[in-house]
Amino acid sequence: MAPEADLILAEFFVARPYRGRGLGREAAQAVVAGRGGLWQLRVLPANEPALAFWRRVLPGAEVVELPDDVVLWHRT
């Protein structure tokens, strides 16, 4: 059972021409920075690039695998 989240990030998308430049990482870290609490990010299991992205952006985040998706929890 996953813990209750204080904050949920529902959508995050980096357009293909801007990928690999660090812009997505900077934007994601700016969103999370300064907003303490338990964050929830849901990723479809088949979206391996997204899951890898969040694992790089939020090192040490707890990963909970559910039947329909993968949830990352991160306390700032």
N, CA, C and O atoms as a Tripos MOL2 file, in Angstrom:
@<TRIPOS>MOLECULE
protein
  304   303    76     0     0
PROTEIN
NO_CHARGES

@<TRIPOS>ATOM
      1 N           0.8480   -1.1740    0.0000 N.3       1 MET1
      2 CA          0.0000    0.0000    0.0000 C.3       1 MET1
      3 C           0.8940    1.2380    0.0000 C.2       1 MET1
      4 O           1.8280    1.3410    0.7950 O.2       1 MET1
      5 N           0.6070    2.1410   -0.8690 N.am      2 ALA2
      6 CA          1.3770    3.3720   -0.9960 C.3       2 ALA2
      7 C           0.9030    4.4010    0.0200 C.2       2 ALA2
      8 O          -0.2870    4.4630    0.3290 O.2       2 ALA2
      9 N           1.8260    5.2130    0.5450 N.am      3 PRO3
     10 CA          1.4190    6.2510    1.4930 C.3       3 PRO3
     11 C           0.6170    7.3540    0.8080 C.2       3 PRO3
     12 O           0.6570    7.4910   -0.4150 O.2       3 PRO3
     13 N          -0.1050    8.1310    1.5940 N.am      4 GLU4
     14 CA         -0.8520    9.2660    1.0590 C.3       4 GLU4
     15 C           0.1230   10.3660    0.6700 C.2       4 GLU4
     16 O           1.1030   10.6100    1.3730 O.2       4 GLU4
     17 N          -0.1420   11.0220   -0.4390 N.am      5 ALA5
     18 CA          0.7270   12.0890   -0.9230 C.3       5 ALA5
     19 C           0.2320   13.4440   -0.4450 C.2       5 ALA5
     20 O          -0.9680   13.6720   -0.2930 O.2       5 ALA5
     21 N           1.1910   14.3420   -0.2120 N.am      6 ASP6
     22 CA          0.8650   15.7300    0.0740 C.3       6 ASP6
     23 C           0.6930   16.4920   -1.2380 C.2       6 ASP6
     24 O          -0.1370   17.3950   -1.3430 O.2       6 ASP6
     25 N           1.4920   16.1100   -2.2370 N.am      7 LEU7
     26 CA          1.5080   16.7840   -3.5350 C.3       7 LEU7
     27 C           1.5550   15.7380   -4.6350 C.2       7 LEU7
     28 O           2.2180   14.7110   -4.4940 O.2       7 LEU7
     29 N           0.8500   15.9970   -5.7340 N.am      8 ILE8
     30 CA          0.8280   15.0610   -6.8570 C.3       8 ILE8
     31 C           1.1920   15.8120   -8.1250 C.2       8 ILE8
     32 O           0.6100   16.8540   -8.4270 O.2       8 ILE8
     33 N           2.1430   15.2880   -8.8570 N.am      9 LEU9
     34 CA          2.4850   15.8390  -10.1630 C.3       9 LEU9
     35 C           1.8450   14.9260  -11.1940 C.2       9 LEU9
     36 O           2.2560   13.7790  -11.3680 O.2       9 LEU9
     37 N           0.8290   15.4500  -11.8760 N.am     10 ALA10
     38 CA          0.0300   14.6170  -12.7590 C.3      10 ALA10
     39 C           0.5800   14.5400  -14.1780 C.2      10 ALA10
     40 O           0.4940   13.4900  -14.8140 O.2      10 ALA10
     41 N           1.1350   15.6170  -14.6770 N.am     11 GLU11
     42 CA          1.6100   15.6390  -16.0640 C.3      11 GLU11
     43 C           2.9540   16.3510  -16.1370 C.2      11 GLU11
     44 O           3.1520   17.4000  -15.5230 O.2      11 GLU11
     45 N           3.8650   15.7700  -16.8890 N.am     12 PHE12
     46 CA          5.1590   16.4070  -17.1240 C.3      12 PHE12
     47 C           5.6450   15.9060  -18.4790 C.2      12 PHE12
     48 O           5.7800   14.7020  -18.6930 O.2      12 PHE12
     49 N           5.9020   16.8230  -19.3760 N.am     13 PHE13
     50 CA          6.2770   16.4330  -20.7350 C.3      13 PHE13
     51 C           7.3590   17.3810  -21.2430 C.2      13 PHE13
     52 O           7.2670   18.5980  -21.0800 O.2      13 PHE13
     53 N           8.3770   16.8020  -21.8570 N.am     14 VAL14
     54 CA          9.4320   17.5810  -22.5000 C.3      14 VAL14
     55 C           9.3820   17.2490  -23.9870 C.2      14 VAL14
     56 O           9.5430   16.0930  -24.3760 O.2      14 VAL14
     57 N           9.1590   18.2620  -24.8090 N.am     15 ALA15
     58 CA          9.0820   18.0580  -26.2590 C.3      15 ALA15
     59 C          10.4130   17.5050  -26.7860 C.2      15 ALA15
     60 O          11.4890   17.8750  -26.3170 O.2      15 ALA15
     61 N          10.3090   16.6410  -27.7420 N.am     16 ARG16
     62 CA         11.4750   15.9470  -28.2800 C.3      16 ARG16
     63 C          12.6580   16.8680  -28.6380 C.2      16 ARG16
     64 O          13.7940   16.5230  -28.3140 O.2      16 ARG16
     65 N          12.4430   18.0160  -29.2870 N.am     17 PRO17
     66 CA         13.5990   18.8550  -29.6330 C.3      17 PRO17
     67 C          14.3820   19.3660  -28.4210 C.2      17 PRO17
     68 O          15.5330   19.7810  -28.5540 O.2      17 PRO17
     69 N          13.7560   19.3370  -27.2330 N.am     18 TYR18
     70 CA         14.4050   19.8800  -26.0380 C.3      18 TYR18
     71 C          14.9450   18.8070  -25.0960 C.2      18 TYR18
     72 O          15.5090   19.1200  -24.0480 O.2      18 TYR18
     73 N          14.7710   17.5640  -25.4660 N.am     19 ARG19
     74 CA         15.2540   16.4720  -24.6170 C.3      19 ARG19
     75 C          16.7680   16.3490  -24.7000 C.2      19 ARG19
     76 O          17.3890   16.6790  -25.7100 O.2      19 ARG19
     77 N          17.3400   15.8600  -23.6020 N.am     20 GLY20
     78 CA         18.7810   15.6140  -23.5720 C.3      20 GLY20
     79 C          19.6190   16.8560  -23.3370 C.2      20 GLY20
     80 O          20.8460   16.7930  -23.4200 O.2      20 GLY20
     81 N          18.9870   17.9810  -23.0470 N.am     21 ARG21
     82 CA         19.7180   19.2290  -22.8050 C.3      21 ARG21
     83 C          19.7320   19.6210  -21.3300 C.2      21 ARG21
     84 O          20.3550   20.6130  -20.9520 O.2      21 ARG21
     85 N          19.0490   18.8450  -20.5050 N.am     22 GLY22
     86 CA         18.9790   19.1640  -19.0830 C.3      22 GLY22
     87 C          17.8380   20.0930  -18.7230 C.2      22 GLY22
     88 O          17.6500   20.4130  -17.5490 O.2      22 GLY22
     89 N          17.0700   20.5360  -19.7160 N.am     23 LEU23
     90 CA         15.9690   21.4620  -19.4530 C.3      23 LEU23
     91 C          14.8570   20.7990  -18.6380 C.2      23 LEU23
     92 O          14.2990   21.4150  -17.7310 O.2      23 LEU23
     93 N          14.5400   19.5610  -18.9580 N.am     24 GLY24
     94 CA         13.5110   18.8380  -18.2220 C.3      24 GLY24
     95 C          13.9110   18.6240  -16.7760 C.2      24 GLY24
     96 O          13.1010   18.7930  -15.8650 O.2      24 GLY24
     97 N          15.1790   18.2490  -16.5680 N.am     25 ARG25
     98 CA         15.6810   18.0480  -15.2070 C.3      25 ARG25
     99 C          15.5830   19.3430  -14.4110 C.2      25 ARG25
    100 O          15.1150   19.3440  -13.2730 O.2      25 ARG25
    101 N          16.0260   20.4490  -15.0110 N.am     26 GLU26
    102 CA         15.9710   21.7390  -14.3260 C.3      26 GLU26
    103 C          14.5280   22.1260  -13.9930 C.2      26 GLU26
    104 O          14.2470   22.5920  -12.8890 O.2      26 GLU26
    105 N          13.6280   21.9360  -14.9360 N.am     27 ALA27
    106 CA         12.2250   22.2890  -14.7080 C.3      27 ALA27
    107 C          11.6230   21.4180  -13.6090 C.2      27 ALA27
    108 O          10.9360   21.9300  -12.7250 O.2      27 ALA27
    109 N          11.8690   20.1180  -13.6530 N.am     28 ALA28
    110 CA         11.3210   19.2040  -12.6520 C.3      28 ALA28
    111 C          11.8590   19.5300  -11.2690 C.2      28 ALA28
    112 O          11.1050   19.5390  -10.2950 O.2      28 ALA28
    113 N          13.1490   19.7950  -11.1740 N.am     29 GLN29
    114 CA         13.7380   20.1230   -9.8810 C.3      29 GLN29
    115 C          13.2210   21.4670   -9.3720 C.2      29 GLN29
    116 O          13.0600   21.6430   -8.1640 O.2      29 GLN29
    117 N          12.9590   22.4130  -10.2660 N.am     30 ALA30
    118 CA         12.4150   23.7100   -9.8580 C.3      30 ALA30
    119 C          10.9980   23.5510   -9.3110 C.2      30 ALA30
    120 O          10.6190   24.2360   -8.3610 O.2      30 ALA30
    121 N          10.2150   22.6530   -9.9040 N.am     31 VAL31
    122 CA          8.8440   22.4240   -9.4320 C.3      31 VAL31
    123 C           8.8690   21.8260   -8.0250 C.2      31 VAL31
    124 O           8.0940   22.2340   -7.1600 O.2      31 VAL31
    125 N           9.7550   20.8670   -7.8010 N.am     32 VAL32
    126 CA          9.8110   20.1520   -6.5280 C.3      32 VAL32
    127 C          10.5010   20.9820   -5.4430 C.2      32 VAL32
    128 O          10.1300   20.8930   -4.2730 O.2      32 VAL32
    129 N          11.4840   21.7760   -5.8120 N.am     33 ALA33
    130 CA         12.2810   22.5360   -4.8430 C.3      33 ALA33
    131 C          11.4080   23.4860   -4.0320 C.2      33 ALA33
    132 O          10.5530   24.1890   -4.5710 O.2      33 ALA33
    133 N          11.6390   23.4890   -2.7600 N.am     34 GLY34
    134 CA         10.9470   24.4230   -1.8970 C.3      34 GLY34
    135 C           9.5210   24.0530   -1.5620 C.2      34 GLY34
    136 O           8.8410   24.7860   -0.8440 O.2      34 GLY34
    137 N           9.0670   22.9480   -2.0610 N.am     35 ARG35
    138 CA          7.7090   22.4900   -1.7670 C.3      35 ARG35
    139 C           7.8100   21.1810   -1.0010 C.2      35 ARG35
    140 O           7.6980   20.0980   -1.5760 O.2      35 ARG35
    141 N           8.0210   21.2950    0.2870 N.am     36 GLY36
    142 CA          8.2080   20.1230    1.1260 C.3      36 GLY36
    143 C           6.9690   19.2610    1.1940 C.2      36 GLY36
    144 O           5.8510   19.7250    0.9700 O.2      36 GLY36
    145 N           7.1850   18.0260    1.5000 N.am     37 GLY37
    146 CA          6.0850   17.0790    1.6270 C.3      37 GLY37
    147 C           6.3630   15.8400    0.8160 C.2      37 GLY37
    148 O           7.4230   15.6920    0.2080 O.2      37 GLY37
    149 N           5.4080   14.9710    0.8190 N.am     38 LEU38
    150 CA          5.5360   13.7060    0.1060 C.3      38 LEU38
    151 C           4.9110   13.8580   -1.2730 C.2      38 LEU38
    152 O           3.7010   14.0490   -1.3960 O.2      38 LEU38
    153 N           5.7310   13.7730   -2.2990 N.am     39 TRP39
    154 CA          5.3020   13.9340   -3.6910 C.3      39 TRP39
    155 C           4.9350   12.5800   -4.2750 C.2      39 TRP39
    156 O           5.5560   11.5680   -3.9490 O.2      39 TRP39
    157 N           3.9330   12.5620   -5.1310 N.am     40 GLN40
    158 CA          3.5520   11.3570   -5.8720 C.3      40 GLN40
    159 C           3.6460   11.6610   -7.3570 C.2      40 GLN40
    160 O           3.1040   12.6550   -7.8410 O.2      40 GLN40
    161 N           4.3460   10.7840   -8.0700 N.am     41 LEU41
    162 CA          4.4390   10.8740   -9.5240 C.3      41 LEU41
    163 C           4.0780    9.5150  -10.0840 C.2      41 LEU41
    164 O           4.6930    8.5110   -9.7260 O.2      41 LEU41
    165 N           3.0950    9.4700  -10.9530 N.am     42 ARG42
    166 CA          2.6840    8.1950  -11.5420 C.3      42 ARG42
    167 C           3.2570    8.0850  -12.9490 C.2      42 ARG42
    168 O           3.2210    9.0410  -13.7250 O.2      42 ARG42
    169 N           3.7830    6.9110  -13.2640 N.am     43 VAL43
    170 CA          4.3890    6.6420  -14.5640 C.3      43 VAL43
    171 C           3.8380    5.3100  -15.0620 C.2      43 VAL43
    172 O           3.7840    4.3360  -14.3110 O.2      43 VAL43
    173 N           3.4310    5.2690  -16.3210 N.am     44 LEU44
    174 CA          2.9850    4.0050  -16.8980 C.3      44 LEU44
    175 C           4.1700    3.0390  -16.9540 C.2      44 LEU44
    176 O           5.2710    3.4490  -17.3200 O.2      44 LEU44
    177 N           3.9720    1.7810  -16.6050 N.am     45 PRO45
    178 CA          5.0880    0.8250  -16.5990 C.3      45 PRO45
    179 C           5.8030    0.7210  -17.9420 C.2      45 PRO45
    180 O           7.0140    0.5040  -17.9770 O.2      45 PRO45
    181 N           5.0780    0.8730  -19.0460 N.am     46 ALA46
    182 CA          5.6910    0.7640  -20.3730 C.3      46 ALA46
    183 C           6.5200    1.9920  -20.7310 C.2      46 ALA46
    184 O           7.2750    1.9580  -21.7030 O.2      46 ALA46
    185 N           6.3960    3.0760  -19.9680 N.am     47 ASN47
    186 CA          7.1290    4.3020  -20.2650 C.3      47 ASN47
    187 C           8.4600    4.2900  -19.5220 C.2      47 ASN47
    188 O           8.6800    5.0710  -18.5960 O.2      47 ASN47
    189 N           9.3410    3.3900  -19.9460 N.am     48 GLU48
    190 CA         10.6390    3.2370  -19.2960 C.3      48 GLU48
    191 C          11.4890    4.5070  -19.3470 C.2      48 GLU48
    192 O          12.1660    4.8100  -18.3650 O.2      48 GLU48
    193 N          11.4830    5.2670  -20.4540 N.am     49 PRO49
    194 CA         12.2630    6.5130  -20.4520 C.3      49 PRO49
    195 C          11.8030    7.4970  -19.3740 C.2      49 PRO49
    196 O          12.6280    8.1690  -18.7550 O.2      49 PRO49
    197 N          10.4920    7.5850  -19.1480 N.am     50 ALA50
    198 CA          9.9810    8.4970  -18.1130 C.3      50 ALA50
    199 C          10.4060    8.0310  -16.7240 C.2      50 ALA50
    200 O          10.8120    8.8420  -15.8920 O.2      50 ALA50
    201 N          10.3140    6.7380  -16.4780 N.am     51 LEU51
    202 CA         10.7210    6.2160  -15.1840 C.3      51 LEU51
    203 C          12.2090    6.4460  -14.9580 C.2      51 LEU51
    204 O          12.6150    6.8290  -13.8610 O.2      51 LEU51
    205 N          13.0250    6.2180  -15.9780 N.am     52 ALA52
    206 CA         14.4660    6.4640  -15.8680 C.3      52 ALA52
    207 C          14.7420    7.9500  -15.6050 C.2      52 ALA52
    208 O          15.6180    8.2910  -14.8100 O.2      52 ALA52
    209 N          13.9940    8.8240  -16.2730 N.am     53 PHE53
    210 CA         14.1420   10.2720  -16.0710 C.3      53 PHE53
    211 C          13.9000   10.6250  -14.6090 C.2      53 PHE53
    212 O          14.7220   11.2980  -13.9880 O.2      53 PHE53
    213 N          12.7720   10.1730  -14.0560 N.am     54 TRP54
    214 CA         12.4460   10.5310  -12.6770 C.3      54 TRP54
    215 C          13.4240    9.9220  -11.6920 C.2      54 TRP54
    216 O          13.7060   10.5260  -10.6570 O.2      54 TRP54
    217 N          13.9450    8.7540  -11.9820 N.am     55 ARG55
    218 CA         14.9460    8.1600  -11.0790 C.3      55 ARG55
    219 C          16.2360    8.9780  -11.0840 C.2      55 ARG55
    220 O          16.9230    9.0590  -10.0670 O.2      55 ARG55
    221 N          16.5650    9.5810  -12.2210 N.am     56 ARG56
    222 CA         17.7450   10.4600  -12.2690 C.3      56 ARG56
    223 C          17.4720   11.7930  -11.5740 C.2      56 ARG56
    224 O          18.3230   12.3160  -10.8550 O.2      56 ARG56
    225 N          16.2800   12.3300  -11.7960 N.am     57 VAL57
    226 CA         15.9310   13.6350  -11.2320 C.3      57 VAL57
    227 C          15.7270   13.5640   -9.7190 C.2      57 VAL57
    228 O          16.1010   14.4900   -8.9990 O.2      57 VAL57
    229 N          15.1440   12.4860   -9.2420 N.am     58 LEU58
    230 CA         14.8500   12.3240   -7.8160 C.3      58 LEU58
    231 C          15.5700   11.1000   -7.2620 C.2      58 LEU58
    232 O          14.9210   10.1100   -6.9250 O.2      58 LEU58
    233 N          16.8900   11.1480   -7.1610 N.am     59 PRO59
    234 CA         17.6110    9.9760   -6.6660 C.3      59 PRO59
    235 C          17.1720    9.6520   -5.2400 C.2      59 PRO59
    236 O          16.9740   10.5430   -4.4130 O.2      59 PRO59
    237 N          17.0280    8.3910   -4.9840 N.am     60 GLY60
    238 CA         16.6230    7.9470   -3.6620 C.3      60 GLY60
    239 C          15.1240    7.9330   -3.4460 C.2      60 GLY60
    240 O          14.6690    7.5920   -2.3540 O.2      60 GLY60
    241 N          14.3440    8.2930   -4.4510 N.am     61 ALA61
    242 CA         12.8840    8.2690   -4.3090 C.3      61 ALA61
    243 C          12.4200    6.8290   -4.1450 C.2      61 ALA61
    244 O          12.9680    5.9160   -4.7610 O.2      61 ALA61
    245 N          11.4140    6.6380   -3.3160 N.am     62 GLU62
    246 CA         10.8290    5.3170   -3.1390 C.3      62 GLU62
    247 C           9.9860    4.9870   -4.3620 C.2      62 GLU62
    248 O           9.2130    5.8220   -4.8310 O.2      62 GLU62
    249 N          10.1300    3.7860   -4.8720 N.am     63 VAL63
    250 CA          9.3700    3.3540   -6.0450 C.3      63 VAL63
    251 C           8.4030    2.2580   -5.6150 C.2      63 VAL63
    252 O           8.8030    1.2570   -5.0210 O.2      63 VAL63
    253 N           7.1200    2.4620   -5.9240 N.am     64 VAL64
    254 CA          6.0900    1.4870   -5.6030 C.3      64 VAL64
    255 C           5.4680    1.0440   -6.9150 C.2      64 VAL64
    256 O           4.9560    1.8700   -7.6710 O.2      64 VAL64
    257 N           5.5070   -0.2370   -7.1880 N.am     65 GLU65
    258 CA          4.9320   -0.7570   -8.4250 C.3      65 GLU65
    259 C           3.5250   -1.2640   -8.1280 C.2      65 GLU65
    260 O           3.3220   -2.1440   -7.2920 O.2      65 GLU65
    261 N           2.5580   -0.6820   -8.8390 N.am     66 LEU66
    262 CA          1.1600   -1.0610   -8.7020 C.3      66 LEU66
    263 C           0.7210   -1.7710   -9.9770 C.2      66 LEU66
    264 O           1.4430   -1.7160  -10.9730 O.2      66 LEU66
    265 N          -0.4230   -2.4270   -9.9880 N.am     67 PRO67
    266 CA         -0.8430   -3.1680  -11.1790 C.3      67 PRO67
    267 C          -0.8960   -2.3290  -12.4580 C.2      67 PRO67
    268 O          -0.5200   -2.8140  -13.5240 O.2      67 PRO67
    269 N          -1.3540   -1.0870  -12.3690 N.am     68 ASP68
    270 CA         -1.5300   -0.2770  -13.5700 C.3      68 ASP68
    271 C          -0.4530    0.7720  -13.7960 C.2      68 ASP68
    272 O          -0.3710    1.3400  -14.8850 O.2      68 ASP68
    273 N           0.3640    1.0390  -12.8040 N.am     69 ASP69
    274 CA          1.3790    2.0610  -12.9800 C.3      69 ASP69
    275 C           2.4760    1.9180  -11.9320 C.2      69 ASP69
    276 O           2.4170    1.0600  -11.0510 O.2      69 ASP69
    277 N           3.4510    2.7610  -12.0520 N.am     70 VAL70
    278 CA          4.5490    2.8310  -11.1110 C.3      70 VAL70
    279 C           4.4450    4.1930  -10.4450 C.2      70 VAL70
    280 O           4.2510    5.2050  -11.1180 O.2      70 VAL70
    281 N           4.5740    4.2220   -9.1330 N.am     71 VAL71
    282 CA          4.4710    5.4780   -8.3940 C.3      71 VAL71
    283 C           5.8040    5.7520   -7.7300 C.2      71 VAL71
    284 O           6.3740    4.8870   -7.0640 O.2      71 VAL71
    285 N           6.2920    6.9650   -7.9200 N.am     72 LEU72
    286 CA          7.4930    7.4040   -7.2280 C.3      72 LEU72
    287 C           7.0800    8.3400   -6.1090 C.2      72 LEU72
    288 O           6.2350    9.2150   -6.3000 O.2      72 LEU72
    289 N           7.6730    8.1560   -4.9500 N.am     73 TRP73
    290 CA          7.4110    8.9990   -3.7960 C.3      73 TRP73
    291 C           8.6980    9.6930   -3.4370 C.2      73 TRP73
    292 O           9.7510    9.0590   -3.3670 O.2      73 TRP73
    293 N           8.6260   10.9700   -3.2130 N.am     74 HIS74
    294 CA          9.8280   11.7160   -2.8930 C.3      74 HIS74
    295 C           9.5150   12.7420   -1.8170 C.2      74 HIS74
    296 O           8.5970   13.5480   -1.9730 O.2      74 HIS74
    297 N          10.2560   12.7190   -0.7510 N.am     75 ARG75
    298 CA         10.0850   13.7160    0.3070 C.3      75 ARG75
    299 C          11.1770   14.7550    0.1630 C.2      75 ARG75
    300 O          12.3660   14.4380    0.1270 O.2      75 ARG75
    301 N          10.7420   16.0140    0.0790 N.am     76 THR76
    302 CA         11.7130   17.1200   -0.0240 C.3      76 THR76
    303 C          11.8360   17.8130    1.3060 C.2      76 THR76
    304 O          12.6000   18.7700    1.4350 O.2      76 THR76
@<TRIPOS>BOND
     1     1     2 1
     2     2     3 1
     3     3     4 2
     4     3     5 am
     5     5     6 1
     6     6     7 1
     7     7     8 2
     8     7     9 am
     9     9    10 1
    10    10    11 1
    11    11    12 2
    12    11    13 am
    13    13    14 1
    14    14    15 1
    15    15    16 2
    16    15    17 am
    17    17    18 1
    18    18    19 1
    19    19    20 2
    20    19    21 am
    21    21    22 1
    22    22    23 1
    23    23    24 2
    24    23    25 am
    25    25    26 1
    26    26    27 1
    27    27    28 2
    28    27    29 am
    29    29    30 1
    30    30    31 1
    31    31    32 2
    32    31    33 am
    33    33    34 1
    34    34    35 1
    35    35    36 2
    36    35    37 am
    37    37    38 1
    38    38    39 1
    39    39    40 2
    40    39    41 am
    41    41    42 1
    42    42    43 1
    43    43    44 2
    44    43    45 am
    45    45    46 1
    46    46    47 1
    47    47    48 2
    48    47    49 am
    49    49    50 1
    50    50    51 1
    51    51    52 2
    52    51    53 am
    53    53    54 1
    54    54    55 1
    55    55    56 2
    56    55    57 am
    57    57    58 1
    58    58    59 1
    59    59    60 2
    60    59    61 am
    61    61    62 1
    62    62    63 1
    63    63    64 2
    64    63    65 am
    65    65    66 1
    66    66    67 1
    67    67    68 2
    68    67    69 am
    69    69    70 1
    70    70    71 1
    71    71    72 2
    72    71    73 am
    73    73    74 1
    74    74    75 1
    75    75    76 2
    76    75    77 am
    77    77    78 1
    78    78    79 1
    79    79    80 2
    80    79    81 am
    81    81    82 1
    82    82    83 1
    83    83    84 2
    84    83    85 am
    85    85    86 1
    86    86    87 1
    87    87    88 2
    88    87    89 am
    89    89    90 1
    90    90    91 1
    91    91    92 2
    92    91    93 am
    93    93    94 1
    94    94    95 1
    95    95    96 2
    96    95    97 am
    97    97    98 1
    98    98    99 1
    99    99   100 2
   100    99   101 am
   101   101   102 1
   102   102   103 1
   103   103   104 2
   104   103   105 am
   105   105   106 1
   106   106   107 1
   107   107   108 2
   108   107   109 am
   109   109   110 1
   110   110   111 1
   111   111   112 2
   112   111   113 am
   113   113   114 1
   114   114   115 1
   115   115   116 2
   116   115   117 am
   117   117   118 1
   118   118   119 1
   119   119   120 2
   120   119   121 am
   121   121   122 1
   122   122   123 1
   123   123   124 2
   124   123   125 am
   125   125   126 1
   126   126   127 1
   127   127   128 2
   128   127   129 am
   129   129   130 1
   130   130   131 1
   131   131   132 2
   132   131   133 am
   133   133   134 1
   134   134   135 1
   135   135   136 2
   136   135   137 am
   137   137   138 1
   138   138   139 1
   139   139   140 2
   140   139   141 am
   141   141   142 1
   142   142   143 1
   143   143   144 2
   144   143   145 am
   145   145   146 1
   146   146   147 1
   147   147   148 2
   148   147   149 am
   149   149   150 1
   150   150   151 1
   151   151   152 2
   152   151   153 am
   153   153   154 1
   154   154   155 1
   155   155   156 2
   156   155   157 am
   157   157   158 1
   158   158   159 1
   159   159   160 2
   160   159   161 am
   161   161   162 1
   162   162   163 1
   163   163   164 2
   164   163   165 am
   165   165   166 1
   166   166   167 1
   167   167   168 2
   168   167   169 am
   169   169   170 1
   170   170   171 1
   171   171   172 2
   172   171   173 am
   173   173   174 1
   174   174   175 1
   175   175   176 2
   176   175   177 am
   177   177   178 1
   178   178   179 1
   179   179   180 2
   180   179   181 am
   181   181   182 1
   182   182   183 1
   183   183   184 2
   184   183   185 am
   185   185   186 1
   186   186   187 1
   187   187   188 2
   188   187   189 am
   189   189   190 1
   190   190   191 1
   191   191   192 2
   192   191   193 am
   193   193   194 1
   194   194   195 1
   195   195   196 2
   196   195   197 am
   197   197   198 1
   198   198   199 1
   199   199   200 2
   200   199   201 am
   201   201   202 1
   202   202   203 1
   203   203   204 2
   204   203   205 am
   205   205   206 1
   206   206   207 1
   207   207   208 2
   208   207   209 am
   209   209   210 1
   210   210   211 1
   211   211   212 2
   212   211   213 am
   213   213   214 1
   214   214   215 1
   215   215   216 2
   216   215   217 am
   217   217   218 1
   218   218   219 1
   219   219   220 2
   220   219   221 am
   221   221   222 1
   222   222   223 1
   223   223   224 2
   224   223   225 am
   225   225   226 1
   226   226   227 1
   227   227   228 2
   228   227   229 am
   229   229   230 1
   230   230   231 1
   231   231   232 2
   232   231   233 am
   233   233   234 1
   234   234   235 1
   235   235   236 2
   236   235   237 am
   237   237   238 1
   238   238   239 1
   239   239   240 2
   240   239   241 am
   241   241   242 1
   242   242   243 1
   243   243   244 2
   244   243   245 am
   245   245   246 1
   246   246   247 1
   247   247   248 2
   248   247   249 am
   249   249   250 1
   250   250   251 1
   251   251   252 2
   252   251   253 am
   253   253   254 1
   254   254   255 1
   255   255   256 2
   256   255   257 am
   257   257   258 1
   258   258   259 1
   259   259   260 2
   260   259   261 am
   261   261   262 1
   262   262   263 1
   263   263   264 2
   264   263   265 am
   265   265   266 1
   266   266   267 1
   267   267   268 2
   268   267   269 am
   269   269   270 1
   270   270   271 1
   271   271   272 2
   272   271   273 am
   273   273   274 1
   274   274   275 1
   275   275   276 2
   276   275   277 am
   277   277   278 1
   278   278   279 1
   279   279   280 2
   280   279   281 am
   281   281   282 1
   282   282   283 1
   283   283   284 2
   284   283   285 am
   285   285   286 1
   286   286   287 1
   287   287   288 2
   288   287   289 am
   289   289   290 1
   290   290   291 1
   291   291   292 2
   292   291   293 am
   293   293   294 1
   294   294   295 1
   295   295   296 2
   296   295   297 am
   297   297   298 1
   298   298   299 1
   299   299   300 2
   300   299   301 am
   301   301   302 1
   302   302   303 1
   303   303   304 2
@<TRIPOS>SUBSTRUCTURE
     1 MET1         2 RESIDUE 1 A MET
     2 ALA2         6 RESIDUE 1 A ALA
     3 PRO3        10 RESIDUE 1 A PRO
     4 GLU4        14 RESIDUE 1 A GLU
     5 ALA5        18 RESIDUE 1 A ALA
     6 ASP6        22 RESIDUE 1 A ASP
     7 LEU7        26 RESIDUE 1 A LEU
     8 ILE8        30 RESIDUE 1 A ILE
     9 LEU9        34 RESIDUE 1 A LEU
    10 ALA10       38 RESIDUE 1 A ALA
    11 GLU11       42 RESIDUE 1 A GLU
    12 PHE12       46 RESIDUE 1 A PHE
    13 PHE13       50 RESIDUE 1 A PHE
    14 VAL14       54 RESIDUE 1 A VAL
    15 ALA15       58 RESIDUE 1 A ALA
    16 ARG16       62 RESIDUE 1 A ARG
    17 PRO17       66 RESIDUE 1 A PRO
    18 TYR18       70 RESIDUE 1 A TYR
    19 ARG19       74 RESIDUE 1 A ARG
    20 GLY20       78 RESIDUE 1 A GLY
    21 ARG21       82 RESIDUE 1 A ARG
    22 GLY22       86 RESIDUE 1 A GLY
    23 LEU23       90 RESIDUE 1 A LEU
    24 GLY24       94 RESIDUE 1 A GLY
    25 ARG25       98 RESIDUE 1 A ARG
    26 GLU26      102 RESIDUE 1 A GLU
    27 ALA27      106 RESIDUE 1 A ALA
    28 ALA28      110 RESIDUE 1 A ALA
    29 GLN29      114 RESIDUE 1 A GLN
    30 ALA30      118 RESIDUE 1 A ALA
    31 VAL31      122 RESIDUE 1 A VAL
    32 VAL32      126 RESIDUE 1 A VAL
    33 ALA33      130 RESIDUE 1 A ALA
    34 GLY34      134 RESIDUE 1 A GLY
    35 ARG35      138 RESIDUE 1 A ARG
    36 GLY36      142 RESIDUE 1 A GLY
    37 GLY37      146 RESIDUE 1 A GLY
    38 LEU38      150 RESIDUE 1 A LEU
    39 TRP39      154 RESIDUE 1 A TRP
    40 GLN40      158 RESIDUE 1 A GLN
    41 LEU41      162 RESIDUE 1 A LEU
    42 ARG42      166 RESIDUE 1 A ARG
    43 VAL43      170 RESIDUE 1 A VAL
    44 LEU44      174 RESIDUE 1 A LEU
    45 PRO45      178 RESIDUE 1 A PRO
    46 ALA46      182 RESIDUE 1 A ALA
    47 ASN47      186 RESIDUE 1 A ASN
    48 GLU48      190 RESIDUE 1 A GLU
    49 PRO49      194 RESIDUE 1 A PRO
    50 ALA50      198 RESIDUE 1 A ALA
    51 LEU51      202 RESIDUE 1 A LEU
    52 ALA52      206 RESIDUE 1 A ALA
    53 PHE53      210 RESIDUE 1 A PHE
    54 TRP54      214 RESIDUE 1 A TRP
    55 ARG55      218 RESIDUE 1 A ARG
    56 ARG56      222 RESIDUE 1 A ARG
    57 VAL57      226 RESIDUE 1 A VAL
    58 LEU58      230 RESIDUE 1 A LEU
    59 PRO59      234 RESIDUE 1 A PRO
    60 GLY60      238 RESIDUE 1 A GLY
    61 ALA61      242 RESIDUE 1 A ALA
    62 GLU62      246 RESIDUE 1 A GLU
    63 VAL63      250 RESIDUE 1 A VAL
    64 VAL64      254 RESIDUE 1 A VAL
    65 GLU65      258 RESIDUE 1 A GLU
    66 LEU66      262 RESIDUE 1 A LEU
    67 PRO67      266 RESIDUE 1 A PRO
    68 ASP68      270 RESIDUE 1 A ASP
    69 ASP69      274 RESIDUE 1 A ASP
    70 VAL70      278 RESIDUE 1 A VAL
    71 VAL71      282 RESIDUE 1 A VAL
    72 LEU72      286 RESIDUE 1 A LEU
    73 TRP73      290 RESIDUE 1 A TRP
    74 HIS74      294 RESIDUE 1 A HIS
    75 ARG75      298 RESIDUE 1 A ARG
    76 THR76      302 RESIDUE 1 A THR
